[in-house]
Amino acid sequence: MTPGRVGDDRERRAPAGVDITRPNIARVYDHLIGGKDNFAVDRAEAARLLAVSPRLARLARDNRRFLGQAVRWVAAQGVRQFLDLGAGLPTGTSTHQAAQSVDPDVRVVYVDHDPMVVVHGTALLTGDGSTAVARADISRPRAVLTHPDVQALLDLSQPTAVIAAMVLHFFPAGQARAIMATLAAALAPGSYLIVSAGCGVPEVGDQLVKEYEAGPLHNHSPGQIATFFAGADLMTPPGLAFAGDWEPGTVPPPPRLTGIHVLAGVARLPPAPGLLLLLSATRAERPSTEACPGDHEQRPGAGYHGGFASNLVLLFRLVPSCREVLVPGGCLGSRWRGGGLGRAGWCWRRRAAGVRGCGGGCGARMKIARTCPNPCLGDREAGGPPPVNIAGKSLRLQ
């Protein structure tokens, strides 16, 4: 780990726009794990940090080992898309290589704002459309989620693994929590969070914070790191463990801080809650000769005015990312225009077209806002679906 000479061949080959006069987070880490994409200023920074904690290089390699294990394990659970935040310079086995060793169809998007990382990452792309590098700042998670490369390659309505390996200690704890909470809220049930972060006893960790010049560094406690999983279910065993001890399905030694460490874990967002609301009603006194208010034509007998189809049962299924209403025996098309429930058939969803319609004769068609990951009766960003009027009582899906 001896610093290299200023002015060597690597300095002369620095990509355009890359500042080699100041240490860089990705390049310092690259040097610690034995990479070659770094410069003299980065190696000098690494040497200064190693003087404070000689274990840093081993801890960096432990983190790479954890990342490979975690990615392969999550891919083995059936997850086929990964979002790797602050991916850094490619050294050793990359995320897409680990994931695609389980299934070649896995899709991976790397996210980093460092131009050198983007250049090198793009050079390693498989060329088959299964990987991409998005230049974005992870401190703005909504910008990451809406980045064209992320939206083009990943379908966030399906389970996705978000990787935040050795990046969250560059943010204050509150901001790190907010970043992960925002990302987790956009993921489908059954998605995973793969997280690792450095931490240490104050006398060593605080000294590293002072010495580190490549960027802001924060010495988070184990309790703070545990909150970065955004309330997802931590996979136990091994739970939150030292990166070098993390092994799927094994019980590691309890993490006891004695210096500088890397804590790591994998958590799963729970499946959609199976909350069901069943409502029944009796048939109206008489069929209406008025058309279903959702129809475009006047057809006698097309609906029941202010009433319900016989033995109508409404089945409401609530999921975190979207609301769906399945209506056996009745149509909700009319309720969008303030009327009663239509007669006969099922409401259905045409996802590709982004519309909701009725197959039971009322002919209703409603354009659905596209900000909801699953086009449905309500878009939570638009305030949710309108209330359903049942026997004079207004019910709203929350």
Secondary structure, DSSP 8 states (H G I E B T S, - for coil): -----TTSHHHHT--TT---SS--HHHHHHHHTT-S---HHHHHHHHHHHHH-TTHHHHHHHHHHHHHHHHHHHHHTT--EEEEET--S--SS-HHHHHHTT-TT-EEEEEE--HHHHHHHHHT--SSSSEEEEE--TTSHHHHHT-HHHHHH--TTS--EEEEES-GGGS-HHHHHHHHHHHHHTS-TT-EEEEEEEEE-HHHHHHHHHH--SS------HHHHHGGGTT-EE-TTT-SEEGGG--TT--------SSEEEEEEEEE-------EEEEEE---SS--SS--TT-SS--TTSB-TTS--TTEEEEEEEETTEEEEE-TTEE-GGGGGT---EESS-EEEETTTTEEEESSS---EEE--TTSSS--SB-GGGT----EEETTEEE---
